[in-house]
Amino acid sequence: MTKQEIFFDDIERMDAQDPLANKQKEFYLPDNKVYLDGNSLGPLPLVAKQRAKEVVEQQWGDDLITSWNRHQWIELPTSVGRKIAPLIGANVKPDCANQVICCDSVSVNIFKLLATALSINSNRHKILSQSDNFPTDLYMAQGLSQLLGNQRCELVAVDEASIESSIDDSIAVLLLTQINFRTGKVHDIKRITELAHQHGVLVIWDLAHSAGVIPIELDNWNVDFAVGCGYKYFNGGPGAPAFIYAAERHHANMQQPLSGWMGHQSPFEFNANYQSDAGIKQFLCGTPAVVSMSLLDAALDVFNDVTINQIREKSLALSDLFIRLVKQHACLKSLQLITPLERNNRGSQLAFTHDQAYAICQALIAEGIIADFRAPNILRVGFSPLFLSFKDIYRSVETLNRIVSEKIYENEMFQVRQAVT
Amino acid sequence: MTKQEIFFDDIERMDAQDPLANKQKEFYLPDNKVYLDGNSLGPLPLVAKQRAKEVVEQQWGDDLITSWNRHQWIELPTSVGRKIAPLIGANVKPDCANQVICCDSVSVNIFKLLATALSINSNRHKILSQSDNFPTDLYMAQGLSQLLGNQRCELVAVDEASIESSIDDSIAVLLLTQINFRTGKVHDIKRITELAHQHGVLVIWDLAHSAGVIPIELDNWNVDFAVGCGYKYFNGGPGAPAFIYAAERHHANMQQPLSGWMGHQSPFEFNANYQSDAGIKQFLCGTPAVVSMSLLDAALDVFNDVTINQIREKSLALSDLFIRLVKQHACLKSLQLITPLERNNRGSQLAFTHDQAYAICQALIAEGIIADFRAPNILRVGFSPLFLSFKDIYRSVETLNRIVSEKIYENEMFQVRQAVT
């Protein structure tokens, strides 16, 4: 980043030179809004809008139960998994078994993987995680611990600075999120996984805030397991199903406890005894949410003609621009950036603390700039490179500046808390 | 049932006198088909078709992340639960807490409830079930048993005739399905629950094949827990989320292991320690599948102006008619009815065994009569009273008769097995 001041001309040039500029046309975006919350809920791809009509009206409406075969609903978890694979560096070796499957929620999938990892590393019982991990990751470990007892499953949550020094031969599994949901700070998966393996520790990486926006090489980095989200950067729609990655080397020894009929090797034989599928399908449990999963399936096609490196490049450029523009406005000094400035340590979101973060966020939304708030005092802005322009960033910071300098956030209507904040 | 022969005039009179005849107009149904598989996947209600457009285009498309508040996505699991409650006899007492919530799949929910029931009845460890229960019910118990060890969780699966005699003071929890998925036979929930309680056994009733089509009085029958399906008689769409019922008396002592963030008492405070919601919301886990759940929410409105008793009455009349018509055709004697003839013991489906059941089913589908096949040799026909007419039944049996008498099922194209059968 240079320190030179940026003018509107510069912004226009950035948009003109953006190789992803045309991707915006593939989304339905409301008029006159800037959406800085694609990291929380990705917007509607036009292909998903079209697929919604197809899956509801033609597949469900016309073809009814026969769609399980005719429209291959039964294959959806696998086919969506295969679309996600190249975006997270999975299945890269020739003849590799499929290692990714779409199913359930991130939370449910974390439970499956924690139990699986503990069953593989059965002479250990500790789950190491980060105390400011996304809460559901910790909650699922707590639930498993409660169920199994502390002797068989113990959650050890340490602060970020202590993670690496806490990895030792007593740990069964390390559960971390690649990009911190609050600060946007990135973990080095490769290095931490290597360190974990040196101590015989299995790793589960939560890619909720990273899949689809940052290069990930699960196979090359020797990751054991991962989970990720369908409704953030993959734009799969609200509550889109999540995914699981499990390295092929573990497939023969896995045992996940949510052994529902869709994970059976022959679900339609209706045997009384569970016999898991030999591959990644053993992570399936109940009947998949076909409509929601179909939207994700369609949404993933938006990635067909772009590379993750292009996305990452633009993501950093957008956030660099945001940071520079904030710096240009003296009165925005009251916003404290808690995201690392160093590009390698930064995901695709920026977090600023401010006493009035909640009200500022509400005022931004009222002005058409959709950011989000994270308790207790964080204003979070996310950069989804497939639909944001550099002009969008310019407008966002201009608006933010007006709200802060004119203290618009003091208006009562921006102070009232809503159910979801 | 009388033994008098039925003619087409009688059928027309039945339709003319049917108080539910007009409900068919509330569904989108493909032309020239008779859908006898609403017990497997309910058809598309027009309100759900409309809602699909709204939730995708307006809520997701236009309002994006703000829909969690603006369109109350955050309340969906609860509001859908409240719509289901009257259909299963829940929340009937004044000032009763909400006892029903919409979430996840039947399989995942069975796991939550089994673990919950075992934690309440913690000095016992046996799960009693029926060896021909729907397989996923057994599989989930097997998964929990594998996880906890046989000393803490043991599945005892006995044949139907031995269930009542196997209920004793050693059993922690009884897991049964009200209507058998193969035979359509109905369990007497009230009597069996009473017997179980006499021995200190908690009950979990799986209502997958019964909710929405047969009167159920969970509160009055003192049921502890139940699960059920959103995509069968509730017509919520393929893979619609399931539901959980938990009697209010257990709310304070429950502990379910899939403790995801949506079950936390304050999910948006992002605390590191799980503290469950005090009520039924503690059964939530991850982010709900908003699109799929919205379709179910809409679909349930079809029940607004009908009673379950009306539905049950017509369901029995439709299946009575099917049985009588089959009897009128000499060559259909090769089909063996395995569903109980006694009305009280019969759900809303009929099961016939036949060596060529698979091929007969395929031939029926080719003729526009959508039935289904269950391995190894069962032809299953389901009666969803909200959209089927008596004429539909007449046409179905006429077609069945032609297929069997002319041996149309011998055609090679009907013999090839498909992925989902």
Interface residues (C-beta under 8 A of the other chain):
Chain A: Y28 P30 K33 Y35 D37 S40 L41 P43 L44 A48 K49 A52 K53 V55 V56 E57 Q59 W60 G61 D62 D63 L64 I65 T66 S67 W68 N69 Q72 W73 I74 E75 D104 S105 V106 S107 V108 F111 A115 S131 D132 F134 P135 T136 L138 Y139 M140 Q142 G143 L144 Q146 L147 L148 A157 R182 Y231 G237 P238 G239 A240 P241 A242 Q255 Q256 P257 L258 S259 G260 W261 M262 H264 P267 F268 E269 F270 N271 A272 N273 Y274 C285 G286 T287 P288 A289 V290 V291 S292 M293 L295 I365 I370 D372 R374 A375 Q418 A419 V420 T421
Chain B: Y28 P30 K33 Y35 D37 S40 L41 P43 L44 A48 K49 A52 K53 V55 V56 E57 Q59 W60 G61 D62 D63 L64 I65 T66 S67 W68 N69 Q72 W73 I74 E75 D104 S105 V106 S107 V108 F111 A115 S131 D132 F134 P135 T136 L138 Y139 M140 Q142 G143 L144 Q146 L147 L148 A157 R182 Y231 G237 P238 G239 A240 P241 A242 Q255 Q256 P257 L258 S259 G260 W261 M262 H264 P267 F268 E269 F270 N271 A272 N273 Y274 C285 G286 T287 P288 A289 V290 V291 S292 M293 L295 I365 I370 D372 R374 A375 Q418 A419 V420 T421
